[in-house]
Amino acid sequence: MPDPTPDPDLDGTFEAEAHVTLFGFDPTSARVHLLPRSRAWRLRGSVPIVLVTLVLVPMVGVIPPHAPWVLAVLGGGFFLARRRWKWHFTLTGLEGTCPRCGAELHVRPGRLRNPHTLTCDACRNDTVLEVPPEVLEAHASETA
């Protein structure tokens, strides 16, 4: 599990209260470490994907049958660019337990989805991590 203390390289990381739920069990509280992603960071990630897509389209367009290859590259490229553009927070750490077995939950740093699905290593159940939307909105407006 990554170190739950904020990484000095990840300036701007903040902690927030969240809860972990699993159907049929009482929710448990959790503490998450989040890094808000600025519009510039998201733009630096999505624009190169769009540019590579636009360079690849004419190259694959010469391969018969032409239309399926072009549509596949356009669809894949814009899907990846949109996914990067929608990445508002990076989940860098988690301190919480599984509602079913009480084992500590582990998370790899990556994009926060709200609700975010986590698999308990001990009981193999898929738990759901939920961060209150008002917390995310408050920090998203600071980095916009």
N, C-alpha and C positions, 0 to 999 in steps of 0.2 A: 504494500500500500504506500502511496506517496506520502511524504511527510506532511502532516496537517498544518504545520506552521506556514505562513505565507513565504513564498520564495522571493528573495530580494530582487531577482531578475524580473519578477512579475509585479512591477509597480502598479498600484491601483487595486490590488486584490482586497476584497472585503469579505467579512463573515456575515452570515445570515442564518436565522432560525428557519427550519423546515420540518416537515414530518414525513415519516415513512409509513406507508399503509400496505396492508395485505388483506384481501377480502376474508372476513370471518375472524379477524384478530384485531385487538386494540392497536391504534396507531402509536408509533414511538416517535419521540422528538429526535431531531438531528441538527447538526451544525454543519453548514456547507461553506466552502471557501470558493468564491467566484471572482472571476476577472472580467469586467465589462470590456467589450470590444468596441472600439470607436468606428465611426463611419469610414474614416481614412483606412483603418486596418482592413475592414471588410472590402473596401474598394480596391485596395492593393492586392487582395486575394482573388476577387472575382473578375477584374478587368483582364489580367493575363489569361485566364481561362477562356474568356470570350475571344480574345485576340488569337489564341492558338486554334480555337474552333473555326474562326473565320479563315485562317491560313489553311487548315486541313480540308475545308469544304471543297475548294476547287481541285485539290489533289485527289480526293476520293471520288469526285464527280466524274472523272474520266474512266472509272472502272465500271464495266457493265454488270448488272443493270444500274443505271446512274442514280435514279431517284431514291431507292432504299438506302444507299450508302450516305448520300447527302443528308437525308432526313435523320438517319441514325446519328451522324456526327453532330448535326445541329441540335437534335434533342438531347443527346448526352452532354454536350458542352454547355448548353443553357441550363440543364438540370444541375450540373456541378456548380456553375456560376451562381445560380439562385440559392443553392444550399449554402454556399460560402457567404452570400449576402445576408442570409437570414440568421447567421451565427452571431448572436448578440452577447452571449456570455460563455466563458470557458469554466467548466467545473474543475477546479484544481485539487480539491480535497473534500473529505467527508468524515464526520465523526458521528456515527449513529449505529443502531443495532437493528437486527431483523425482528419484526413483530412476532414472528412465529417461534423462533428458537432462541432469540436473544444474542446470537453471534454478531460480532462486529462486521459491518459491511465495508467492502473495499470498492474503490472506484479508480479507474484510470483517468488521467486528465483528458478532457475532451469537451465537445460541444454540449451545453446544457439544453436539454429538451424539457419543457415543463408541461405535463408530468414526465419525469425521467425514470425509465425502467432500470432496475438493478437486480442482478441475480445474487442471491445469498450463497456463499461458498459452502456453508455448512449443510443447509437443508435443500438447496437447489430450487427454491421458490423464487418467482419473479415478483419483487416488491416494487412499489411505486414511490419515488421521491417527489414531493411537491413543495415548491418554494412559493410563498405567498406572492401573487401577482403585483401587489402594491410595492413590495420590496424591489422587485425587478424593474418596475416602471420608474421608481425613484432613481435608481442607479443608471438606467438606460438614458434618462433625460440628461444626466450629467455628462455623458460621453457623446451625445448626438452631435 
